[in-house]
Amino acid sequence: MVGKVVAVRIARAGDETALARLDAVAWTTASGFPSVMERAGDPFYTFFTDDSPPGAHLVAELDGRLAGYLRLKPVTPLAENAHVLGVMGLAVAPEARRRGVGTALLAAAEEQARARGARKLSLRVLSTNESALRLYERLGFEREGVLRDEFCINGRYLDDVIMAKHLGAGGGPG
Ligand SMILES: CC(C)(COP(=O)(O)OP(=O)(O)OC[C@H]1O[C@@H](n2cnc3c(N)ncnc32)[C@H](O)[C@@H]1OP(=O)(O)O)[C@@H](O)C(=O)NCCC(=O)NCCS
């Protein structure tokens, strides 16, 4: 079949292997952290953790194959901060990029955030990550701040950009 079909669903424990494989090839030093990328080679590494179980992830399938994930979590454990959900990880398999997978995952995250009563969806992105910055801006995320020289990657100090999309009135996550 010609064309693209992106389907987004909540992750399942059985996605572990495919997600670990995807994550191992998805990041570069422009988008992620070398210390985290190295973990993929650790024999005890697991993609899902107690803090980030399958239910905290949306996965996208493109033409039936797992093509990306998005991790959606409260930004802090504080009740006062509970109306904000954070995109704590987003990656699309290199061969599946520019086909709307990232867009579909972010749209599904926004829908889930609204359904959970969140007022705001926030994220952080390295200033060197031009493709992600463009994607977020295109979907209505605004720059809320910059953490200057926040990370040192390969000897270079880089800014981290804080972005958010305000979702309107919500009742607070349930
Ligand atoms: C950033 C990322 C998630 C984008 O996923 P994607 O599935 O390719 O995104 P989409 O196909 O939905 O792209 C939508 C729009 O975003 C922008 N965009 C995405 N990738 C881009 C790129 N490489 N260059 C320029 N613009 C880009 C474009 O405006 C694009 O629309 P277009 O293809 O019609 O021009 C993907 O490149 C990725 O996984 N990168 C590595 C991990 C990462 O950086 N994660 C984000 C961390 S904050």
The ligand as an SDF file (V2000), in Angstrom:
LIG
                    3D

 48 50  0  0  0  0  0  0  0  0999 V2000
   12.4510   15.6870   16.2680 C   0  0  0  0  0  0  0  0  0  0  0  0
   11.7480   14.4050   15.7730 C   0  0  0  0  0  0  0  0  0  0  0  0
   10.9910   13.7770   16.9380 C   0  0  0  0  0  0  0  0  0  0  0  0
   10.7660   14.7790   14.6510 C   0  0  0  0  0  0  0  0  0  0  0  0
   10.0020   13.6410   14.3210 O   0  0  0  0  0  0  0  0  0  0  0  0
    9.3340   13.4760   12.8610 P   0  0  0  0  0  0  0  0  0  0  0  0
    8.4380   12.2990   12.9160 O   0  0  0  0  0  0  0  0  0  0  0  0
   10.3870   13.4680   11.8310 O   0  0  0  0  0  0  0  0  0  0  0  0
    8.4830   14.8080   12.7690 O   0  0  0  0  0  0  0  0  0  0  0  0
    7.3160   15.1380   11.7060 P   0  0  0  0  0  0  0  0  0  0  0  0
    7.4350   14.2910   10.4990 O   0  0  0  0  0  0  0  0  0  0  0  0
    6.0210   15.0990   12.4320 O   0  0  0  0  0  0  0  0  0  0  0  0
    7.7040   16.6360   11.3280 O   0  0  0  0  0  0  0  0  0  0  0  0
    6.7960   17.6950   11.4120 C   0  0  0  0  0  0  0  0  0  0  0  0
    7.4790   19.0030   11.0960 C   0  0  0  0  0  0  0  0  0  0  0  0
    8.5460   19.2670   12.0350 O   0  0  0  0  0  0  0  0  0  0  0  0
    9.6180   19.9490   11.3470 C   0  0  0  0  0  0  0  0  0  0  0  0
   10.7880   19.0590   11.2300 N   0  0  0  0  0  0  0  0  0  0  0  0
   10.9000   17.7790   11.6520 C   0  0  0  0  0  0  0  0  0  0  0  0
   12.1290   17.3130   11.3700 N   0  0  0  0  0  0  0  0  0  0  0  0
   12.8060   18.3130   10.7660 C   0  0  0  0  0  0  0  0  0  0  0  0
   14.1360   18.4340   10.2490 C   0  0  0  0  0  0  0  0  0  0  0  0
   15.0180   17.4110   10.2880 N   0  0  0  0  0  0  0  0  0  0  0  0
   14.4900   19.6190    9.7000 N   0  0  0  0  0  0  0  0  0  0  0  0
   13.6390   20.6450    9.6520 C   0  0  0  0  0  0  0  0  0  0  0  0
   12.3550   20.5940   10.1130 N   0  0  0  0  0  0  0  0  0  0  0  0
   11.9660   19.4350   10.6760 C   0  0  0  0  0  0  0  0  0  0  0  0
    9.0900   20.2280    9.9610 C   0  0  0  0  0  0  0  0  0  0  0  0
    8.3790   21.4640   10.0320 O   0  0  0  0  0  0  0  0  0  0  0  0
    8.1540   19.0550    9.7550 C   0  0  0  0  0  0  0  0  0  0  0  0
    7.1970   19.2810    8.7620 O   0  0  0  0  0  0  0  0  0  0  0  0
    7.5300   18.9130    7.2180 P   0  0  0  0  0  0  0  0  0  0  0  0
    8.1250   17.5250    7.2050 O   0  0  0  0  0  0  0  0  0  0  0  0
    6.1740   19.0100    6.5570 O   0  0  0  0  0  0  0  0  0  0  0  0
    8.4960   19.9640    6.7590 O   0  0  0  0  0  0  0  0  0  0  0  0
   12.7900   13.3900   15.1860 C   0  0  0  0  0  0  0  0  0  0  0  0
   13.6160   14.0600   14.2640 O   0  0  0  0  0  0  0  0  0  0  0  0
   13.6660   12.7180   16.2300 C   0  0  0  0  0  0  0  0  0  0  0  0
   13.3240   11.6730   16.7770 O   0  0  0  0  0  0  0  0  0  0  0  0
   14.8520   13.3100   16.5080 N   0  0  0  0  0  0  0  0  0  0  0  0
   15.8170   12.7370   17.4630 C   0  0  0  0  0  0  0  0  0  0  0  0
   15.2960   12.7790   18.8870 C   0  0  0  0  0  0  0  0  0  0  0  0
   14.8610   14.1760   19.2790 C   0  0  0  0  0  0  0  0  0  0  0  0
   15.4570   15.1670   18.9070 O   0  0  0  0  0  0  0  0  0  0  0  0
   13.7880   14.2480   20.1070 N   0  0  0  0  0  0  0  0  0  0  0  0
   13.2930   15.5090   20.6440 C   0  0  0  0  0  0  0  0  0  0  0  0
   14.0450   15.8250   21.9090 C   0  0  0  0  0  0  0  0  0  0  0  0
   13.4990   17.3360   22.6840 S   0  0  0  0  0  0  0  0  0  0  0  0
  1  2  1  0
  2  3  1  0
  2  4  1  0
  2 36  1  0
  4  5  1  0
  5  6  1  0
  6  7  2  0
  6  8  1  0
  6  9  1  0
  9 10  1  0
 10 11  2  0
 10 12  1  0
 10 13  1  0
 13 14  1  0
 14 15  1  0
 15 16  1  0
 15 30  1  0
 16 17  1  0
 17 18  1  0
 17 28  1  0
 18 19  1  0
 18 27  1  0
 19 20  2  0
 20 21  1  0
 21 22  1  0
 21 27  2  0
 22 23  1  0
 22 24  2  0
 24 25  1  0
 25 26  2  0
 26 27  1  0
 28 29  1  0
 28 30  1  0
 30 31  1  0
 31 32  1  0
 32 33  2  0
 32 34  1  0
 32 35  1  0
 36 37  1  0
 36 38  1  0
 38 39  2  0
 38 40  1  0
 40 41  1  0
 41 42  1  0
 42 43  1  0
 43 44  2  0
 43 45  1  0
 45 46  1  0
 46 47  1  0
 47 48  1  0
M  END
$$$$
